[in-house]
Every structure is written in C-alpha cells, then in structure tokens.
Amino acid sequence: MATAERIVEGDYESWHDEWLATADLVFADVQQASDAGHTASARDAFVRASNY
C-alpha cells in the first residue's frame, strides 16, 4: 500500500520508479541479512525484492 500511495495516477514512469524504489529498499534487507549470516531471511528478502 505504501508504494501504491506514492504512484501518480496516469504517470507510468512514477509506477516504475516507485516499484524500483521499493525493490531497492527490500534489497537492502537482503544485504543486511546476508552480512549477518541469516541465509533464510536473505533468501526470502531476495525473492520479495525480485518480485517488486
């Protein structure tokens, strides 16, 4: 919902930009979890990031 709220209606570029920003945010979780040795959490976050 947070991503959808940032999308400007009718602006397809904002749709792309906001979903990319969400993916980048989740990918940061991948890196943190990986650095901490939490492979299952890193894997799950990577799947979420790739879906966005």
HELIX and SHEET records of a PDB file:
HELIX    1   1 ALA A    2  ARG A    6  1                                   5    
HELIX    2   2 TYR A   12  ASP A   35  1                                  24    
HELIX    3   3 THR A   39  ASN A   51  1                                  13    
END                                                                             
